[in-house]
Amino acid sequence: MISEAQFQNELELLIANAIREDIGDGDHSSLACIPASVQGKAKLLVKDNGIIAGVEFAKMIFNYVDASLEVETFIEDGSPVQYGDVVLHVSGTSQSILKAERMVLNSMQRMSAIATKTNSYVKLLEGTNTKILDTRKTTPGFRVAEKWAVKIGGGENHRFALYDMVMLKDNHIDFAGGIGLAIEKTKTYLKETNRDLKIIVEARDLDEVKQIVAAGGVFRILLDNFDYEMTREAVAFIGDASLTESSGNINEDTIRLYAECGVNYISSGALTHSVYNMDLSLKAIE
């Protein structure tokens, strides 16, 4: 995974680009009718039920837009919320509050939806030893915030991108000439380039599982679209040779059944690509 410094840098880049995109050469709606000296206060209002996420991110956004803005927080990231709850107050120049408003809402609405869905999966896994992972199926440019939301919801992050872990999937294996060659070439590449990256290899059937175990040196084996019986057999065969991960169209109805097969992880792209934003609004306080 990426370091904390890299994580923070990604957040800063995200904020700078989103504000650039939204404000351009100025918020002319506010500039036209609100004097720069006018002070204001607004509340972030919840109009839905779920898990709130993005509170700390919102503070970063407000601070980037105007370091003099003051934020008073009433509900922290990861807390359950319901309709009518007030998450925070922000006060300062009205122009600055309005500049930050849309990015704060867009970010928190999506992050809260992801945290809510992740938390529902975490609850379905209670009592098992299986943990939920996200994937790279994220919104371009917004990945760091979406993966942060998964963590807030109680899940764990898979690799961040293509550079922080090796993941040999079906196309890599086929283009490389087979599982054995793909793993061998990967080990050689990592040694020659002096990179300390963990290796995950996808298996499409039990025969491929056996080939991966025979090759050795694989951190985690991804059991892609295995049924329950195949998953149990694969887990038993792998033993302590590698960690195991189930993936492939796993949903609320099937996730616990896969966990009960004994896998260490279940990854789900749905955590980030199939959510409906939580309804939030920022309202001026008279």
Sequence and secondary structure as in RCSB ss.txt:
>XXXX:A:sequence
MISEAQFQNELELLIANAIREDIGDGDHSSLACIPASVQGKAKLLVKDNGIIAGVEFAKMIFNYVDASLEVETFI
EDGSPVQYGDVVLHVSGTSQSILKAERMVLNSMQRMSAIATKTNSYVKLLEGTNTKILDTRKTTPGFRVAEKWAV
KIGGGENHRFALYDMVMLKDNHIDFAGGIGLAIEKTKTYLKETNRDLKIIVEARDLDEVKQIVAAGGVFRILLDN
FDYEMTREAVAFIGDASLTESSGNINEDTIRLYAECGVNYISSGALTHSVYNMDLSLKAIE
>XXXX:A:secstr
   HHHHHHHHHHHHHHHHHHHHTT  HHHHHHS TT EEEEEEEE S EE   HHHHHHHHHHH TT EEEESS
 TT EE TT EEEEEEEEHHHHHHHHHHHHHHHHHHHHHHHHHHHHHHHTTTSS EEE  S   TT HHHHHHHH
HHTT B   SSTTSSEEE HHHHHHHTSHHHHHHHHHHHHHHTT    EEEEESSHHHHHHHHHH   SEEEEET
  HHHHHHHHHHHTTSSEEEEESS  TTTHHHHHTTT SEEE THHHHS     EEEEE  
